[in-house]
Structures are given as structure tokens and as C-alpha cells.
């Protein structure tokens, strides 16, 4: 099922004002739990704009801090966070975090999955080979490794990874950039939770880090409920109210 951008934007706008002043999005907003999983080149602080919106809507929120050393380590950190939940939980992943929630999302407390411009591999899939079937996004050229760990150059981070983010905010994010292990993107999933859990996918049409065509492909393959927004890779920083609403609508 695909939600049109116009309909989705209208839906978000109807709740944004209430959320901005610290009230639940609507009188019918349901409480629940959300666990957020960051992607590469980031850490849990990247959710700082979305977390208060979710909390103001009555949601219990946990942001996972995972080390970007391996998919296994990221999944283990996410499972530890899920073990602490006391109710059905929406599991959200951004970018590489999509691989993490695909692996860890079979946890019994996970009620649904939300992918934000995210990887969504099948079991054992070579995701790099899949991505290579689509035009290479500009950010790839800025990935530089040193002593087994890598990150984006400042130019690539500001112009490609954080395109659309106000420059002063983007520079703060760059200072907190998470360094990735050189083998991180070659790790393969042993599970595909999206095959058994309800799934939503937010496609970012101005993305210079994950090709929008690839996003549409994996969203369709999963049978995800989708929406599109005209932002770069960091939609949750540029349009936090819209992303919060997209997550809230996944609550059981």
C-alpha cells in the first residue's frame, strides 16, 4: 500500500501543531513503545528531534547505541534494548540500521518495523551487489578508511549525507560522526524479520546516500506500506514531525 506524498503531508500537518507544544498528537493517540536504531556515520543522538515528539505523544522511547563494528554487534545491542521493553514495540531503523532491525526484528516484543531510507536485506543477501544494480549515490565517493575504520569526509558528510540539514546542525552531526568497521557493509543477515512483521518504509526522494530507486525496490519487495518525502537522507532531522507521525502510525 502506498500513501501519496500529498496525503501523508496533510496527515502529518494535522498533528504537528499539537506535538510541537508538548501534547499528544491527538486525543486518540495510543501509548506504546518505540526503539530507534541509528545507521552508519551516526549515533543515538541523531534522534534528538524525534524523541521528544514521540514522548509528547505518550510513547516510551529507547535509542540504541550500537558500535558500528559488525551487524552481529548491532543486533545484539538492539536485542538488549528490546529485552527491557514491557509492551509491544515498534522497531525503527535508519540507513544501515535497517539491516540491524531486519536481523533483530524477530524479537517477540517487536510488533512492527519502520524503515527510514534504510537497508532491507533478505537472508544472506549480498546487499552491496544489490545496491550496485542502481546508480551510485554521491556520498559513496567520500567514504575513507584508516586503520580498519572509516567515515565520510567533511565535504561528503555536509553535502551528501546531510544535504538539506542547516549547515550549523550538519557540522555538529559531523563532529559526532560514528566510525564504521571496514567490514561492516559486507556482513550478511541470518534472518529477515520483515517477512513476518508489518512493515512501513519512508522513502527520501532527494537522498544522496541511499539511492531512492533502491529504496523503492526494497520497500516493494517487502510489501511495505510506503510514503515519500522530498528530503535528503536525514529526514528525521529535516522533517522530524513528519517522521514522528510516520512512526506513531505503526503503533498497534
C-alpha positions as CSV (number, residue, x, y, z in Angstrom):
1,X,0.0,0.0,0.0
2,X,1.4,3.4,-1.0
3,X,0.4,6.7,0.7
4,X,0.7,9.7,-1.6
5,X,3.1,12.4,-0.6
6,X,0.3,15.0,-0.5
7,X,-2.0,12.8,1.6
8,X,0.8,11.9,4.0
9,X,1.9,15.6,4.4
10,X,-1.7,16.6,5.1
11,X,-1.9,13.8,7.7
12,X,1.3,15.0,9.4
13,X,0.3,18.6,9.4
14,X,-2.9,17.8,11.3
15,X,-0.9,16.5,14.2
16,X,2.2,18.6,14.1
17,X,0.9,21.6,16.0
18,X,-0.2,19.6,19.0
19,X,3.1,17.7,19.0
20,X,5.1,20.9,18.8
21,X,3.6,22.2,22.1
22,X,4.2,19.1,24.0
23,X,0.8,17.4,23.8
24,X,-0.1,14.1,22.2
25,X,-0.7,14.2,18.5
26,X,-4.4,13.7,19.0
27,X,-6.9,12.7,21.7
28,X,-6.9,9.2,20.2
29,X,-3.1,8.8,20.2
30,X,-2.2,5.4,21.7
31,X,0.6,4.8,24.1
32,X,3.3,2.3,23.2
33,X,7.0,1.6,22.9
34,X,9.4,2.6,20.2
35,X,13.1,1.5,19.8
36,X,15.2,3.6,17.4
37,X,18.3,2.2,15.7
38,X,20.7,4.6,14.1
39,X,22.7,4.0,10.9
40,X,26.3,4.4,9.8
41,X,28.1,7.7,10.4
42,X,25.8,8.5,13.4
43,X,25.0,7.6,16.9
44,X,21.9,7.6,19.1
45,X,22.0,11.4,19.4
46,X,20.8,11.7,15.8
47,X,17.2,11.1,17.1
48,X,17.2,14.1,19.3
49,X,14.5,15.9,17.3
50,X,12.2,12.9,17.0
51,X,12.4,11.6,20.6
52,X,10.6,14.5,22.3
53,X,7.8,14.4,19.7
54,X,7.3,10.7,20.4
55,X,7.5,11.2,24.1
56,X,5.0,14.1,24.0
57,X,2.6,11.7,22.2
58,X,2.8,9.3,25.2
59,X,5.3,6.9,23.8
60,X,8.2,5.2,25.7
61,X,11.3,5.7,23.6
62,X,14.7,4.0,23.6
63,X,17.5,4.9,21.3
64,X,20.0,2.1,20.8
65,X,23.7,2.9,20.9
66,X,25.4,0.3,18.7
67,X,29.1,0.2,17.9
68,X,29.1,0.0,14.0
69,X,31.7,-2.8,14.3
70,X,29.5,-5.6,12.9
71,X,25.9,-6.5,12.1
72,X,26.0,-9.1,14.9
73,X,27.1,-6.5,17.5
74,X,24.4,-4.1,16.3
75,X,21.7,-6.7,16.5
76,X,22.9,-7.8,20.0
77,X,22.7,-4.2,21.3
78,X,19.2,-3.9,19.8
79,X,18.1,-7.1,21.4
80,X,19.3,-5.9,24.7
81,X,17.2,-2.8,24.3
82,X,14.2,-4.9,23.3
83,X,14.6,-7.2,26.3
84,X,14.0,-4.2,28.5
85,X,10.7,-3.3,26.9
86,X,7.4,-4.1,28.7
87,X,5.0,-3.9,25.9
88,X,4.7,-4.5,22.1
89,X,7.3,-2.3,20.4
90,X,7.8,-0.6,17.1
91,X,11.4,-1.1,15.9
92,X,12.7,1.7,13.7
93,X,15.9,1.6,11.7
94,X,17.6,4.3,9.6
95,X,20.0,3.5,6.8
96,X,22.4,0.7,8.0
97,X,20.1,0.4,10.9
98,X,17.6,-1.2,8.5
99,X,20.0,-4.2,8.4
100,X,20.1,-4.3,12.1
101,X,16.3,-4.3,12.6
102,X,16.0,-6.9,9.8
103,X,18.3,-9.2,11.9
104,X,16.9,-8.4,15.3
105,X,13.3,-7.7,14.5
106,X,12.2,-11.3,15.1
107,X,12.3,-10.5,18.8
108,X,8.9,-11.5,20.3
109,X,8.1,-8.0,21.5
110,X,8.5,-6.4,18.1
111,X,5.1,-5.6,16.8
112,X,6.1,-3.9,13.5
113,X,9.1,-2.5,11.7
114,X,9.7,1.0,10.3
115,X,12.5,1.6,7.8
116,X,13.7,5.2,7.1
117,X,15.8,5.4,3.9
118,X,17.1,2.0,5.1
119,X,18.7,-1.2,4.0
120,X,16.3,-4.1,4.0
121,X,18.3,-7.2,3.1
122,X,16.9,-10.7,2.5
123,X,18.5,-13.6,4.4
124,X,22.2,-14.0,3.4
125,X,21.9,-11.4,0.7
126,X,24.9,-9.6,-0.7
127,X,23.4,-6.1,-0.2
128,X,26.3,-4.4,-1.9
129,X,25.7,-6.4,-5.0
130,X,22.0,-5.4,-4.9
131,X,22.8,-1.7,-4.5
132,X,25.3,-1.9,-7.4
133,X,22.3,-2.5,-9.7
134,X,21.2,1.1,-9.1
135,X,23.1,4.4,-9.7
136,X,25.8,5.0,-7.2
137,X,24.9,7.8,-4.7
138,X,27.4,10.7,-4.4
139,X,28.2,10.0,-0.7
140,X,29.9,6.8,-1.6
141,X,32.9,8.7,-3.0
142,X,33.5,10.4,0.3
143,X,33.9,7.2,2.4
144,X,37.6,7.0,3.6
145,X,39.1,4.2,5.7
146,X,42.0,4.4,8.1
147,X,43.4,1.6,10.2
148,X,40.3,-0.5,9.6
149,X,37.6,2.1,10.3
150,X,36.0,4.6,8.0
151,X,34.0,7.7,7.8
152,X,32.8,10.4,5.4
153,X,34.9,13.3,4.5
154,X,33.6,16.6,5.8
155,X,32.6,17.6,2.2
156,X,30.7,14.4,1.6
157,X,29.1,14.5,5.0
158,X,27.8,18.0,4.7
159,X,26.8,18.0,1.1
160,X,25.6,14.4,0.5
161,X,24.8,12.7,3.8
162,X,23.3,15.7,5.5
163,X,22.0,17.6,2.4
164,X,19.1,19.8,3.4
165,X,20.2,20.0,7.0
166,X,21.0,23.6,8.1
167,X,24.8,23.9,7.9
168,X,25.4,24.6,11.6
169,X,23.4,21.5,12.5
170,X,25.2,19.4,9.9
171,X,28.6,20.4,11.3
172,X,27.5,19.2,14.8
173,X,26.5,15.9,13.4
174,X,29.8,15.6,11.5
175,X,31.7,16.2,14.8
176,X,29.7,13.2,16.3
177,X,30.1,11.0,13.2
178,X,30.2,7.3,14.1
179,X,33.2,5.5,12.5
180,X,32.4,2.2,10.8
181,X,34.4,-1.0,10.7
182,X,35.8,-1.7,7.2
183,X,33.9,-5.0,7.1
184,X,30.5,-3.6,8.3
185,X,28.8,-3.4,5.0
186,X,29.8,-6.9,3.9
187,X,28.1,-8.6,6.9
188,X,25.0,-10.6,5.9
189,X,21.8,-11.2,7.8
190,X,20.7,-14.5,9.1
191,X,17.1,-13.5,9.4
192,X,14.6,-11.2,7.6
193,X,12.1,-10.1,10.2
194,X,10.2,-8.1,7.5
195,X,8.9,-11.4,6.2
196,X,6.8,-11.9,9.3
197,X,6.1,-8.4,10.7
198,X,4.1,-5.5,9.5
199,X,6.4,-3.0,7.8
200,X,6.5,0.6,6.8
201,X,9.1,2.4,4.7
202,X,9.7,6.1,4.3
203,X,11.5,6.9,1.0
204,X,13.6,10.1,0.8
205,X,13.5,11.3,-2.8
206,X,16.4,13.8,-2.6
207,X,18.7,11.2,-0.9
208,X,22.4,11.4,-1.9
209,X,23.4,8.5,0.4
210,X,20.9,5.7,-0.4
211,X,19.5,5.8,-4.0
212,X,15.8,6.4,-3.9
213,X,15.3,3.8,-6.6
214,X,16.9,1.2,-4.4
215,X,14.6,2.4,-1.5
216,X,11.6,1.9,-3.7
217,X,12.8,-1.6,-4.8
218,X,13.3,-2.9,-1.3
219,X,10.1,-1.3,0.0
220,X,8.1,-3.0,-2.8
221,X,9.9,-6.3,-2.2
222,X,8.9,-6.3,1.5
223,X,5.3,-5.3,0.7
224,X,5.8,-2.3,3.0
225,X,3.3,0.5,3.5
226,X,5.3,3.4,1.9
227,X,5.4,7.1,1.8
228,X,7.8,9.5,0.1
229,X,9.2,12.8,1.3
230,X,11.4,15.2,-0.6
231,X,14.3,15.4,1.8
232,X,17.8,14.0,1.8
233,X,19.0,11.1,3.9
234,X,18.3,12.7,7.3
235,X,14.6,13.1,7.1
236,X,14.2,12.8,10.8
237,X,16.3,16.0,11.3
238,X,14.8,18.0,8.4
239,X,11.2,16.9,8.9
240,X,11.0,15.5,12.5
241,X,7.2,15.9,12.9
242,X,6.6,14.1,9.7
243,X,8.8,11.2,10.7
244,X,7.4,11.1,14.2
245,X,3.9,10.8,12.7
246,X,5.1,8.0,10.4
247,X,6.4,6.1,13.4
248,X,3.3,6.8,15.6
249,X,1.1,5.3,12.9
250,X,2.9,2.0,13.2
251,X,1.8,1.6,16.9
252,X,-0.5,-1.3,17.5
